[in-house]
Amino acid sequence: MANRQFPDRGSPAVSVPPDWPTGETEALAEQERLRPQVVTEGPAPDRTPGVLVAGVDVAYDDEKDVVAAAAVLLDYATLEVVEETTAVGPVAFPYLPGLLAFRELPAVTEALRGLTVRPEVVVCDGYGLAHPRRFGLASHLGVLTGLRTIGVAKTPFVFEHREPGPRRGDWSPLLDRGETVGRAVRTREGVKPVFVSVGHRIGLTEAAEITLALAPHYRLPETTRRADSLCRRALAAETAADVQ
C-alpha cells in the first residue's frame, strides 16, 4: 500500500509504515509472530494523584478512507483530563474480522506518540486476549509499544458468558470453548456489562479493577468516553477542512 500523507489540520498526519501488512496472509503471519511476546500478568497502578492512564479510540470516514485516532491522558486518582492528542491518516488495512488492529494501529500509535508523558496503562476500546487468535488490538498495541494495555469492549464478540450479577462490580468469565479469555464486568447497577480482557503486561483481575476505577458514573471507562468524543471531533474537523 502506498503511503498517503495528510495535511496538518490540527492533528499530526499519519502515513502507513512501508512494511505494514496489506493483506490477510501477511497480517495473520504477523499476529503469529508477535503473539508469543504478550505478557498476561502484572500489577495495576496505584490510584494516587499524578499517576496517569490513557485511553485510545478511533473514528472512520469510510467514504474518504480516513481514520482519526485520539489519545486522552487522565489522572488515575481524579479522572481529570491532563492531555489530549489526535492523529488523522489513511485507513491502513481492509476490513477483515479479527484483523482490525491493522486498520487502526498506525493512527493510534501516532496519537500516543503525541503525549508528553508516558501513561501507566492504556485502555483500548476493543479486545486483547479476547480474540480468536488471542491477539486483539490491546495486545498488539502493548507488544509494539511496551506499554501496559487492557481491552474494554462493548460486546462479547464471538465468546460466551453468563449474565453477571446486577450490582456494580459483579462479573462472570468470558469463555472461548471453556477457556477464560476475559470477564463480563458490571460497571453500573442494572446496566449491561462491558467485556474486559488482558492486553499486555497486566493480569485479568487487575484489568477488571482498572475498568471499575475508570467507570464510577457511566457504563464505559472515562478513558474510552473521552477518547471517543475527541476522535469524532478530529474526524469532523478533517471533513470540514476538506469542504472548505
MIBATI-405630 format. One record per residue (C-alpha): residue number from 1; residue in three letters; x, y, z. Coordinates in Angstrom, 1 decimal, padded with zeros to 4 digits. Layout:
BEGIN
<pt><k>NUM</k><r>ALA</r><X>X</X><Y>Y</Y><Z>Z</Z></pt>
...
This chain:
BEGIN
<pt><k>1</k><r>MET</r><X>000.0</X><Y>000.0</Y><Z>000.0</Z></pt>
<pt><k>2</k><r>ALA</r><X>001.5</X><Y>003.3</Y><Z>-001.0</Z></pt>
<pt><k>3</k><r>ASN</r><X>001.9</X><Y>005.9</Y><Z>001.8</Z></pt>
<pt><k>4</k><r>ARG</r><X>-000.6</X><Y>008.8</Y><Z>001.9</Z></pt>
<pt><k>5</k><r>GLN</r><X>000.3</X><Y>012.0</Y><Z>003.7</Z></pt>
<pt><k>6</k><r>PHE</r><X>-002.5</X><Y>014.1</Y><Z>005.1</Z></pt>
<pt><k>7</k><r>PRO</r><X>-002.0</X><Y>017.9</Y><Z>005.6</Z></pt>
<pt><k>8</k><r>ASP</r><X>-001.7</X><Y>019.2</Y><Z>009.2</Z></pt>
<pt><k>9</k><r>ARG</r><X>-005.1</X><Y>020.5</Y><Z>010.3</Z></pt>
<pt><k>10</k><r>GLY</r><X>-004.5</X><Y>020.4</Y><Z>014.0</Z></pt>
<pt><k>11</k><r>SER</r><X>-003.7</X><Y>016.6</Y><Z>014.1</Z></pt>
<pt><k>12</k><r>PRO</r><X>-000.4</X><Y>015.0</Y><Z>013.1</Z></pt>
<pt><k>13</k><r>ALA</r><X>-000.5</X><Y>013.4</Y><Z>009.7</Z></pt>
<pt><k>14</k><r>VAL</r><X>-000.2</X><Y>009.6</Y><Z>009.7</Z></pt>
<pt><k>15</k><r>SER</r><X>001.4</X><Y>007.5</Y><Z>007.0</Z></pt>
<pt><k>16</k><r>VAL</r><X>001.2</X><Y>003.8</Y><Z>006.8</Z></pt>
<pt><k>17</k><r>PRO</r><X>004.6</X><Y>002.2</Y><Z>007.5</Z></pt>
<pt><k>18</k><r>PRO</r><X>006.1</X><Y>000.8</Y><Z>004.4</Z></pt>
<pt><k>19</k><r>ASP</r><X>006.4</X><Y>-002.8</Y><Z>005.8</Z></pt>
<pt><k>20</k><r>TRP</r><X>002.8</X><Y>-002.8</Y><Z>007.1</Z></pt>
<pt><k>21</k><r>PRO</r><X>000.8</X><Y>-005.9</Y><Z>006.1</Z></pt>
<pt><k>22</k><r>THR</r><X>-001.5</X><Y>-005.2</Y><Z>003.1</Z></pt>
<pt><k>23</k><r>GLY</r><X>-003.5</X><Y>-008.5</Y><Z>003.0</Z></pt>
<pt><k>24</k><r>GLU</r><X>-004.8</X><Y>-011.3</Y><Z>005.2</Z></pt>
<pt><k>25</k><r>THR</r><X>-001.9</X><Y>-013.7</Y><Z>004.8</Z></pt>
<pt><k>26</k><r>GLU</r><X>000.7</X><Y>-011.2</Y><Z>005.9</Z></pt>
<pt><k>27</k><r>ALA</r><X>-001.4</X><Y>-010.0</Y><Z>008.8</Z></pt>
<pt><k>28</k><r>LEU</r><X>-002.1</X><Y>-013.5</Y><Z>010.1</Z></pt>
<pt><k>29</k><r>ALA</r><X>001.7</X><Y>-014.2</Y><Z>009.9</Z></pt>
<pt><k>30</k><r>GLU</r><X>002.4</X><Y>-011.0</Y><Z>011.8</Z></pt>
<pt><k>31</k><r>GLN</r><X>-000.1</X><Y>-011.9</Y><Z>014.6</Z></pt>
<pt><k>32</k><r>GLU</r><X>001.5</X><Y>-015.4</Y><Z>014.8</Z></pt>
<pt><k>33</k><r>ARG</r><X>005.0</X><Y>-013.8</Y><Z>015.1</Z></pt>
<pt><k>34</k><r>LEU</r><X>004.1</X><Y>-011.3</Y><Z>017.8</Z></pt>
<pt><k>35</k><r>ARG</r><X>001.6</X><Y>-013.2</Y><Z>019.9</Z></pt>
<pt><k>36</k><r>PRO</r><X>004.2</X><Y>-015.1</Y><Z>022.0</Z></pt>
<pt><k>37</k><r>GLN</r><X>005.5</X><Y>-011.8</Y><Z>023.2</Z></pt>
<pt><k>38</k><r>VAL</r><X>002.3</X><Y>-011.0</Y><Z>025.1</Z></pt>
<pt><k>39</k><r>VAL</r><X>002.7</X><Y>-010.9</Y><Z>028.9</Z></pt>
<pt><k>40</k><r>THR</r><X>-000.5</X><Y>-011.9</Y><Z>030.7</Z></pt>
<pt><k>41</k><r>GLU</r><X>000.2</X><Y>-010.8</Y><Z>034.2</Z></pt>
<pt><k>42</k><r>GLY</r><X>001.3</X><Y>-007.6</Y><Z>036.0</Z></pt>
<pt><k>43</k><r>PRO</r><X>000.1</X><Y>-005.2</Y><Z>038.6</Z></pt>
<pt><k>44</k><r>ALA</r><X>-002.4</X><Y>-002.4</Y><Z>038.4</Z></pt>
<pt><k>45</k><r>PRO</r><X>-001.1</X><Y>001.1</Y><Z>039.0</Z></pt>
<pt><k>46</k><r>ASP</r><X>-001.6</X><Y>002.8</Y><Z>042.4</Z></pt>
<pt><k>47</k><r>ARG</r><X>-004.6</X><Y>005.2</Y><Z>042.5</Z></pt>
<pt><k>48</k><r>THR</r><X>-002.6</X><Y>008.2</Y><Z>043.7</Z></pt>
<pt><k>49</k><r>PRO</r><X>-002.6</X><Y>011.7</Y><Z>042.3</Z></pt>
<pt><k>50</k><r>GLY</r><X>-000.1</X><Y>012.1</Y><Z>039.5</Z></pt>
<pt><k>51</k><r>VAL</r><X>-000.4</X><Y>008.5</Y><Z>038.2</Z></pt>
<pt><k>52</k><r>LEU</r><X>-001.6</X><Y>008.8</Y><Z>034.6</Z></pt>
<pt><k>53</k><r>VAL</r><X>-003.6</X><Y>006.5</Y><Z>032.5</Z></pt>
<pt><k>54</k><r>ALA</r><X>-004.6</X><Y>006.8</Y><Z>028.8</Z></pt>
<pt><k>55</k><r>GLY</r><X>-007.5</X><Y>005.9</Y><Z>026.6</Z></pt>
<pt><k>56</k><r>VAL</r><X>-007.4</X><Y>005.4</Y><Z>022.8</Z></pt>
<pt><k>57</k><r>ASP</r><X>-010.1</X><Y>005.2</Y><Z>020.3</Z></pt>
<pt><k>58</k><r>VAL</r><X>-010.7</X><Y>005.7</Y><Z>016.5</Z></pt>
<pt><k>59</k><r>ALA</r><X>-013.4</X><Y>007.0</Y><Z>014.2</Z></pt>
<pt><k>60</k><r>TYR</r><X>-013.7</X><Y>006.4</Y><Z>010.4</Z></pt>
<pt><k>61</k><r>ASP</r><X>-014.8</X><Y>008.3</Y><Z>007.4</Z></pt>
<pt><k>62</k><r>ASP</r><X>-015.4</X><Y>005.3</Y><Z>005.1</Z></pt>
<pt><k>63</k><r>GLU</r><X>-016.1</X><Y>007.4</Y><Z>002.0</Z></pt>
<pt><k>64</k><r>LYS</r><X>-012.7</X><Y>009.2</Y><Z>002.2</Z></pt>
<pt><k>65</k><r>ASP</r><X>-010.9</X><Y>006.1</Y><Z>003.6</Z></pt>
<pt><k>66</k><r>VAL</r><X>-009.7</X><Y>008.2</Y><Z>006.6</Z></pt>
<pt><k>67</k><r>VAL</r><X>-009.3</X><Y>007.3</Y><Z>010.2</Z></pt>
<pt><k>68</k><r>ALA</r><X>-008.9</X><Y>009.7</Y><Z>013.2</Z></pt>
<pt><k>69</k><r>ALA</r><X>-007.3</X><Y>008.4</Y><Z>016.4</Z></pt>
<pt><k>70</k><r>ALA</r><X>-007.3</X><Y>010.0</Y><Z>019.8</Z></pt>
<pt><k>71</k><r>ALA</r><X>-005.3</X><Y>009.5</Y><Z>022.9</Z></pt>
<pt><k>72</k><r>VAL</r><X>-006.5</X><Y>011.1</Y><Z>026.2</Z></pt>
<pt><k>73</k><r>LEU</r><X>-004.4</X><Y>011.1</Y><Z>029.3</Z></pt>
<pt><k>74</k><r>LEU</r><X>-006.2</X><Y>011.2</Y><Z>032.7</Z></pt>
<pt><k>75</k><r>ASP</r><X>-005.1</X><Y>011.4</Y><Z>036.3</Z></pt>
<pt><k>76</k><r>TYR</r><X>-006.0</X><Y>008.0</Y><Z>037.7</Z></pt>
<pt><k>77</k><r>ALA</r><X>-007.0</X><Y>009.3</Y><Z>041.1</Z></pt>
<pt><k>78</k><r>THR</r><X>-009.2</X><Y>012.2</Y><Z>040.0</Z></pt>
<pt><k>79</k><r>LEU</r><X>-010.1</X><Y>011.2</Y><Z>036.4</Z></pt>
<pt><k>80</k><r>GLU</r><X>-009.3</X><Y>014.7</Y><Z>035.3</Z></pt>
<pt><k>81</k><r>VAL</r><X>-008.0</X><Y>015.2</Y><Z>031.7</Z></pt>
<pt><k>82</k><r>VAL</r><X>-004.3</X><Y>016.1</Y><Z>031.7</Z></pt>
<pt><k>83</k><r>GLU</r><X>-003.6</X><Y>015.9</Y><Z>028.0</Z></pt>
<pt><k>84</k><r>GLU</r><X>-005.2</X><Y>015.1</Y><Z>024.6</Z></pt>
<pt><k>85</k><r>THR</r><X>-003.7</X><Y>014.3</Y><Z>021.3</Z></pt>
<pt><k>86</k><r>THR</r><X>-005.1</X><Y>013.2</Y><Z>017.9</Z></pt>
<pt><k>87</k><r>ALA</r><X>-003.8</X><Y>011.9</Y><Z>014.6</Z></pt>
<pt><k>88</k><r>VAL</r><X>-005.5</X><Y>011.6</Y><Z>011.2</Z></pt>
<pt><k>89</k><r>GLY</r><X>-004.4</X><Y>009.4</Y><Z>008.4</Z></pt>
<pt><k>90</k><r>PRO</r><X>-005.3</X><Y>006.8</Y><Z>005.8</Z></pt>
<pt><k>91</k><r>VAL</r><X>-007.1</X><Y>003.6</Y><Z>006.8</Z></pt>
<pt><k>92</k><r>ALA</r><X>-004.2</X><Y>001.2</Y><Z>006.9</Z></pt>
<pt><k>93</k><r>PHE</r><X>-005.8</X><Y>-002.1</Y><Z>006.1</Z></pt>
<pt><k>94</k><r>PRO</r><X>-009.1</X><Y>-003.5</Y><Z>004.6</Z></pt>
<pt><k>95</k><r>TYR</r><X>-011.9</X><Y>-004.6</Y><Z>007.0</Z></pt>
<pt><k>96</k><r>LEU</r><X>-011.4</X><Y>-008.2</Y><Z>007.9</Z></pt>
<pt><k>97</k><r>PRO</r><X>-012.8</X><Y>-009.7</Y><Z>011.1</Z></pt>
<pt><k>98</k><r>GLY</r><X>-010.1</X><Y>-010.5</Y><Z>013.7</Z></pt>
<pt><k>99</k><r>LEU</r><X>-007.6</X><Y>-008.2</Y><Z>011.9</Z></pt>
<pt><k>100</k><r>LEU</r><X>-009.0</X><Y>-004.8</Y><Z>012.9</Z></pt>
<pt><k>101</k><r>ALA</r><X>-005.8</X><Y>-003.8</Y><Z>014.7</Z></pt>
<pt><k>102</k><r>PHE</r><X>-004.1</X><Y>-003.5</Y><Z>011.3</Z></pt>
<pt><k>103</k><r>ARG</r><X>-006.6</X><Y>-000.8</Y><Z>010.3</Z></pt>
<pt><k>104</k><r>GLU</r><X>-006.1</X><Y>001.3</Y><Z>013.4</Z></pt>
<pt><k>105</k><r>LEU</r><X>-002.7</X><Y>000.9</Y><Z>014.9</Z></pt>
<pt><k>106</k><r>PRO</r><X>-000.7</X><Y>003.4</Y><Z>012.7</Z></pt>
<pt><k>107</k><r>ALA</r><X>-003.1</X><Y>006.2</Y><Z>013.7</Z></pt>
<pt><k>108</k><r>VAL</r><X>-003.3</X><Y>005.0</Y><Z>017.3</Z></pt>
<pt><k>109</k><r>THR</r><X>000.4</X><Y>004.8</Y><Z>017.9</Z></pt>
<pt><k>110</k><r>GLU</r><X>000.9</X><Y>008.2</Y><Z>016.2</Z></pt>
<pt><k>111</k><r>ALA</r><X>-001.7</X><Y>009.7</Y><Z>018.6</Z></pt>
<pt><k>112</k><r>LEU</r><X>000.1</X><Y>008.1</Y><Z>021.6</Z></pt>
<pt><k>113</k><r>ARG</r><X>003.4</X><Y>009.5</Y><Z>020.5</Z></pt>
<pt><k>114</k><r>GLY</r><X>001.9</X><Y>012.9</Y><Z>020.8</Z></pt>
<pt><k>115</k><r>LEU</r><X>001.5</X><Y>012.6</Y><Z>024.5</Z></pt>
<pt><k>116</k><r>THR</r><X>004.3</X><Y>014.3</Y><Z>026.5</Z></pt>
<pt><k>117</k><r>VAL</r><X>004.0</X><Y>011.8</Y><Z>029.4</Z></pt>
<pt><k>118</k><r>ARG</r><X>004.1</X><Y>008.0</Y><Z>029.2</Z></pt>
<pt><k>119</k><r>PRO</r><X>000.9</X><Y>006.5</Y><Z>030.7</Z></pt>
<pt><k>120</k><r>GLU</r><X>001.0</X><Y>003.8</Y><Z>033.2</Z></pt>
<pt><k>121</k><r>VAL</r><X>-001.8</X><Y>001.9</Y><Z>031.4</Z></pt>
<pt><k>122</k><r>VAL</r><X>-003.6</X><Y>002.4</Y><Z>028.1</Z></pt>
<pt><k>123</k><r>VAL</r><X>-007.2</X><Y>001.4</Y><Z>027.8</Z></pt>
<pt><k>124</k><r>CYS</r><X>-008.3</X><Y>000.3</Y><Z>024.3</Z></pt>
<pt><k>125</k><r>ASP</r><X>-011.9</X><Y>000.3</Y><Z>023.0</Z></pt>
<pt><k>126</k><r>GLY</r><X>-011.7</X><Y>-003.3</Y><Z>021.9</Z></pt>
<pt><k>127</k><r>TYR</r><X>-010.1</X><Y>-006.6</Y><Z>022.8</Z></pt>
<pt><k>128</k><r>GLY</r><X>-006.8</X><Y>-008.1</Y><Z>023.9</Z></pt>
<pt><k>129</k><r>LEU</r><X>-006.7</X><Y>-011.8</Y><Z>024.6</Z></pt>
<pt><k>130</k><r>ALA</r><X>-010.4</X><Y>-012.0</Y><Z>024.0</Z></pt>
<pt><k>131</k><r>HIS</r><X>-009.7</X><Y>-012.6</Y><Z>020.3</Z></pt>
<pt><k>132</k><r>PRO</r><X>-009.8</X><Y>-015.8</Y><Z>018.2</Z></pt>
<pt><k>133</k><r>ARG</r><X>-006.0</X><Y>-015.8</Y><Z>018.0</Z></pt>
<pt><k>134</k><r>ARG</r><X>-005.5</X><Y>-014.2</Y><Z>021.4</Z></pt>
<pt><k>135</k><r>PHE</r><X>-004.0</X><Y>-011.1</Y><Z>019.9</Z></pt>
<pt><k>136</k><r>GLY</r><X>-006.5</X><Y>-008.3</Y><Z>019.6</Z></pt>
<pt><k>137</k><r>LEU</r><X>-005.8</X><Y>-004.6</Y><Z>019.4</Z></pt>
<pt><k>138</k><r>ALA</r><X>-004.9</X><Y>-004.1</Y><Z>023.0</Z></pt>
<pt><k>139</k><r>SER</r><X>-002.3</X><Y>-006.9</Y><Z>022.9</Z></pt>
<pt><k>140</k><r>HIS</r><X>-000.9</X><Y>-005.8</Y><Z>019.6</Z></pt>
<pt><k>141</k><r>LEU</r><X>-000.5</X><Y>-002.2</Y><Z>020.8</Z></pt>
<pt><k>142</k><r>GLY</r><X>001.1</X><Y>-003.4</Y><Z>024.1</Z></pt>
<pt><k>143</k><r>VAL</r><X>003.7</X><Y>-005.5</Y><Z>022.3</Z></pt>
<pt><k>144</k><r>LEU</r><X>004.5</X><Y>-002.8</Y><Z>019.8</Z></pt>
<pt><k>145</k><r>THR</r><X>004.9</X><Y>000.0</Y><Z>022.4</Z></pt>
<pt><k>146</k><r>GLY</r><X>005.9</X><Y>-001.9</Y><Z>025.5</Z></pt>
<pt><k>147</k><r>LEU</r><X>003.0</X><Y>-000.2</Y><Z>027.4</Z></pt>
<pt><k>148</k><r>ARG</r><X>000.7</X><Y>-002.0</Y><Z>029.8</Z></pt>
<pt><k>149</k><r>THR</r><X>-002.6</X><Y>-002.3</Y><Z>028.0</Z></pt>
<pt><k>150</k><r>ILE</r><X>-006.1</X><Y>-003.6</Y><Z>028.6</Z></pt>
<pt><k>151</k><r>GLY</r><X>-009.1</X><Y>-004.0</Y><Z>026.3</Z></pt>
<pt><k>152</k><r>VAL</r><X>-012.6</X><Y>-002.9</Y><Z>027.3</Z></pt>
<pt><k>153</k><r>ALA</r><X>-015.2</X><Y>-003.8</Y><Z>024.6</Z></pt>
<pt><k>154</k><r>LYS</r><X>-018.9</X><Y>-003.0</Y><Z>024.3</Z></pt>
<pt><k>155</k><r>THR</r><X>-019.9</X><Y>-006.5</Y><Z>023.0</Z></pt>
<pt><k>156</k><r>PRO</r><X>-018.6</X><Y>-010.0</Y><Z>023.7</Z></pt>
<pt><k>157</k><r>PHE</r><X>-017.5</X><Y>-010.6</Y><Z>020.1</Z></pt>
<pt><k>158</k><r>VAL</r><X>-017.9</X><Y>-014.4</Y><Z>019.4</Z></pt>
<pt><k>159</k><r>PHE</r><X>-017.4</X><Y>-015.5</Y><Z>023.0</Z></pt>
<pt><k>160</k><r>GLU</r><X>-019.8</X><Y>-016.9</Y><Z>025.6</Z></pt>
<pt><k>161</k><r>HIS</r><X>-020.6</X><Y>-015.7</Y><Z>029.1</Z></pt>
<pt><k>162</k><r>ARG</r><X>-023.4</X><Y>-015.9</Y><Z>031.7</Z></pt>
<pt><k>163</k><r>GLU</r><X>-025.0</X><Y>-012.7</Y><Z>032.8</Z></pt>
<pt><k>164</k><r>PRO</r><X>-023.1</X><Y>-011.3</Y><Z>035.8</Z></pt>
<pt><k>165</k><r>GLY</r><X>-025.0</X><Y>-010.3</Y><Z>038.9</Z></pt>
<pt><k>166</k><r>PRO</r><X>-026.9</X><Y>-007.0</Y><Z>038.9</Z></pt>
<pt><k>167</k><r>ARG</r><X>-024.6</X><Y>-005.0</Y><Z>041.1</Z></pt>
<pt><k>168</k><r>ARG</r><X>-021.7</X><Y>-002.8</Y><Z>040.2</Z></pt>
<pt><k>169</k><r>GLY</r><X>-018.5</X><Y>-005.0</Y><Z>040.3</Z></pt>
<pt><k>170</k><r>ASP</r><X>-020.3</X><Y>-008.2</Y><Z>039.6</Z></pt>
<pt><k>171</k><r>TRP</r><X>-018.7</X><Y>-010.3</Y><Z>036.9</Z></pt>
<pt><k>172</k><r>SER</r><X>-018.7</X><Y>-013.6</Y><Z>035.0</Z></pt>
<pt><k>173</k><r>PRO</r><X>-016.0</X><Y>-015.2</Y><Z>032.9</Z></pt>
<pt><k>174</k><r>LEU</r><X>-015.9</X><Y>-014.6</Y><Z>029.2</Z></pt>
<pt><k>175</k><r>LEU</r><X>-015.3</X><Y>-018.0</Y><Z>027.6</Z></pt>
<pt><k>176</k><r>ASP</r><X>-014.0</X><Y>-019.5</Y><Z>024.4</Z></pt>
<pt><k>177</k><r>ARG</r><X>-014.7</X><Y>-023.2</Y><Z>024.3</Z></pt>
<pt><k>178</k><r>GLY</r><X>-014.1</X><Y>-023.4</Y><Z>028.1</Z></pt>
<pt><k>179</k><r>GLU</r><X>-011.0</X><Y>-021.2</Y><Z>028.1</Z></pt>
<pt><k>180</k><r>THR</r><X>-011.3</X><Y>-017.9</Y><Z>030.1</Z></pt>
<pt><k>181</k><r>VAL</r><X>-010.3</X><Y>-015.0</Y><Z>027.8</Z></pt>
<pt><k>182</k><r>GLY</r><X>-011.8</X><Y>-012.1</Y><Z>029.7</Z></pt>
<pt><k>183</k><r>ARG</r><X>-014.6</X><Y>-011.0</Y><Z>032.0</Z></pt>
<pt><k>184</k><r>ALA</r><X>-018.1</X><Y>-009.6</Y><Z>031.6</Z></pt>
<pt><k>185</k><r>VAL</r><X>-018.0</X><Y>-006.8</Y><Z>034.2</Z></pt>
<pt><k>186</k><r>ARG</r><X>-020.9</X><Y>-004.8</Y><Z>035.5</Z></pt>
<pt><k>187</k><r>THR</r><X>-019.8</X><Y>-001.2</Y><Z>035.9</Z></pt>
<pt><k>188</k><r>ARG</r><X>-023.3</X><Y>000.2</Y><Z>036.7</Z></pt>
<pt><k>189</k><r>GLU</r><X>-026.1</X><Y>-001.5</Y><Z>038.6</Z></pt>
<pt><k>190</k><r>GLY</r><X>-028.8</X><Y>-002.8</Y><Z>036.2</Z></pt>
<pt><k>191</k><r>VAL</r><X>-026.8</X><Y>-001.7</Y><Z>033.1</Z></pt>
<pt><k>192</k><r>LYS</r><X>-025.4</X><Y>-004.3</Y><Z>030.6</Z></pt>
<pt><k>193</k><r>PRO</r><X>-021.8</X><Y>-005.2</Y><Z>031.3</Z></pt>
<pt><k>194</k><r>VAL</r><X>-018.6</X><Y>-004.4</Y><Z>029.4</Z></pt>
<pt><k>195</k><r>PHE</r><X>-016.1</X><Y>-007.0</Y><Z>028.3</Z></pt>
<pt><k>196</k><r>VAL</r><X>-012.6</X><Y>-006.8</Y><Z>029.8</Z></pt>
<pt><k>197</k><r>SER</r><X>-009.6</X><Y>-008.6</Y><Z>028.6</Z></pt>
<pt><k>198</k><r>VAL</r><X>-005.8</X><Y>-008.5</Y><Z>029.2</Z></pt>
<pt><k>199</k><r>GLY</r><X>-003.8</X><Y>-006.6</Y><Z>026.7</Z></pt>
<pt><k>200</k><r>HIS</r><X>-000.2</X><Y>-006.8</Y><Z>027.7</Z></pt>
<pt><k>201</k><r>ARG</r><X>001.8</X><Y>-006.7</Y><Z>031.0</Z></pt>
<pt><k>202</k><r>ILE</r><X>-001.2</X><Y>-006.9</Y><Z>033.3</Z></pt>
<pt><k>203</k><r>GLY</r><X>-003.4</X><Y>-009.6</Y><Z>034.8</Z></pt>
<pt><k>204</k><r>LEU</r><X>-007.1</X><Y>-010.1</Y><Z>034.3</Z></pt>
<pt><k>205</k><r>THR</r><X>-008.1</X><Y>-009.3</Y><Z>037.9</Z></pt>
<pt><k>206</k><r>GLU</r><X>-006.1</X><Y>-006.1</Y><Z>037.6</Z></pt>
<pt><k>207</k><r>ALA</r><X>-007.6</X><Y>-005.2</Y><Z>034.3</Z></pt>
<pt><k>208</k><r>ALA</r><X>-011.1</X><Y>-005.5</Y><Z>035.8</Z></pt>
<pt><k>209</k><r>GLU</r><X>-010.1</X><Y>-003.4</Y><Z>038.8</Z></pt>
<pt><k>210</k><r>ILE</r><X>-008.8</X><Y>-000.6</Y><Z>036.5</Z></pt>
<pt><k>211</k><r>THR</r><X>-012.0</X><Y>-000.7</Y><Z>034.4</Z></pt>
<pt><k>212</k><r>LEU</r><X>-014.2</X><Y>-000.3</Y><Z>037.5</Z></pt>
<pt><k>213</k><r>ALA</r><X>-012.0</X><Y>002.6</Y><Z>038.8</Z></pt>
<pt><k>214</k><r>LEU</r><X>-012.3</X><Y>004.4</Y><Z>035.5</Z></pt>
<pt><k>215</k><r>ALA</r><X>-016.1</X><Y>004.0</Y><Z>035.3</Z></pt>
<pt><k>216</k><r>PRO</r><X>-017.6</X><Y>005.5</Y><Z>038.5</Z></pt>
<pt><k>217</k><r>HIS</r><X>-020.6</X><Y>007.0</Y><Z>036.8</Z></pt>
<pt><k>218</k><r>TYR</r><X>-021.1</X><Y>005.5</Y><Z>033.4</Z></pt>
<pt><k>219</k><r>ARG</r><X>-021.0</X><Y>002.1</Y><Z>031.7</Z></pt>
<pt><k>220</k><r>LEU</r><X>-017.8</X><Y>002.9</Y><Z>029.8</Z></pt>
<pt><k>221</k><r>PRO</r><X>-014.5</X><Y>003.9</Y><Z>031.3</Z></pt>
<pt><k>222</k><r>GLU</r><X>-013.8</X><Y>007.7</Y><Z>031.3</Z></pt>
<pt><k>223</k><r>THR</r><X>-010.7</X><Y>007.0</Y><Z>029.2</Z></pt>
<pt><k>224</k><r>THR</r><X>-012.9</X><Y>005.5</Y><Z>026.4</Z></pt>
<pt><k>225</k><r>ARG</r><X>-015.6</X><Y>008.1</Y><Z>026.7</Z></pt>
<pt><k>226</k><r>ARG</r><X>-013.2</X><Y>011.0</Y><Z>026.4</Z></pt>
<pt><k>227</k><r>ALA</r><X>-011.2</X><Y>009.4</Y><Z>023.6</Z></pt>
<pt><k>228</k><r>ASP</r><X>-014.3</X><Y>008.5</Y><Z>021.6</Z></pt>
<pt><k>229</k><r>SER</r><X>-015.5</X><Y>012.1</Y><Z>021.8</Z></pt>
<pt><k>230</k><r>LEU</r><X>-012.1</X><Y>013.5</Y><Z>020.8</Z></pt>
<pt><k>231</k><r>CYS</r><X>-011.5</X><Y>011.3</Y><Z>017.8</Z></pt>
<pt><k>232</k><r>ARG</r><X>-015.0</X><Y>012.1</Y><Z>016.5</Z></pt>
<pt><k>233</k><r>ARG</r><X>-014.3</X><Y>015.8</Y><Z>016.8</Z></pt>
<pt><k>234</k><r>ALA</r><X>-010.9</X><Y>015.3</Y><Z>015.0</Z></pt>
<pt><k>235</k><r>LEU</r><X>-012.6</X><Y>013.5</Y><Z>012.2</Z></pt>
<pt><k>236</k><r>ALA</r><X>-015.3</X><Y>016.1</Y><Z>011.8</Z></pt>
<pt><k>237</k><r>ALA</r><X>-012.6</X><Y>018.9</Y><Z>011.7</Z></pt>
<pt><k>238</k><r>GLU</r><X>-010.8</X><Y>016.9</Y><Z>008.9</Z></pt>
<pt><k>239</k><r>THR</r><X>-014.1</X><Y>016.6</Y><Z>007.0</Z></pt>
<pt><k>240</k><r>ALA</r><X>-014.9</X><Y>020.2</Y><Z>007.4</Z></pt>
<pt><k>241</k><r>ALA</r><X>-011.4</X><Y>021.3</Y><Z>006.2</Z></pt>
<pt><k>242</k><r>ASP</r><X>-011.9</X><Y>019.2</Y><Z>003.0</Z></pt>
<pt><k>243</k><r>VAL</r><X>-015.1</X><Y>021.0</Y><Z>002.3</Z></pt>
<pt><k>244</k><r>GLN</r><X>-013.6</X><Y>024.5</Y><Z>002.5</Z></pt>
